[in-house]
Amino acid sequence: MTASKIKTAALRLFAQNGYDAAPLSEIAKEVGIKTPSLYAHFPSKDDLFRAVFEDVLSEQQQRIKALINEIRDDSVHDQLFGIWQDTCRTYLLSEINMTFIKRAMLFPPITLQEELRARFTASENTLSTALTHIFAEGMRQGIIRSEQITDLIASYYCMLDGAFIQQFYYLPDHFEQRMHSVWRMYWQGISTIQP
């Protein structure tokens, strides 16, 4: 139970302050234990950060798998829109997890930089594989313009990353409105069916 509490406190402080500005003493204080007691659960700050990173990635993977299963019989448009919409909502519902992941990837602890990048890239495989199938099917049906699938996936991820940044600039209603506009423009850009 204490390990779980430690990770919860660490997630919040790492997301809020970053790795360097989240001392173990502050994490221990939030949990209500002394700093040396942390080492009974996590041998180092790096190990604690890794554990939090893995938990967040695991939760994200489970959500993505469930979503892909849920939308698999939808149209190409609705599958792409469903992933887009779910991601935008996830940013609002699970802001702390998304902030942690983005901060970890943009400003990683130097000692963990390569390890985190490799682990994050591997975790994207589930979504990338699903997007590959969706885009390929869209081109097969003549709904999506013939493009390199890697380019389509890259543009989709850039759109998702842009949505993450927009979340910090706008209130939820305005964010939601902008995301619908962004989706409409994106779909018009890749679709062969023009209004």
Secondary structure, DSSP 8 states (H G I E B T S, - for coil): -HHHHHHHHHHHHHHHH-STTS-HHHHHHHHTS-HHHHTTT-SSHHHHHHHHHHHHHHHHHHHHHHHHHHHTTS-HHHHHHHHHHHHHHHHHHTHHHHHHHHHHHHS--GGGHHHHHHHHHHHTHHHHHHHHHHHHHHHHTTSB----HHHHHHHHHHHHHHHHHHHHHS-HHHHHHHHHHHHHHHHHHHBS---
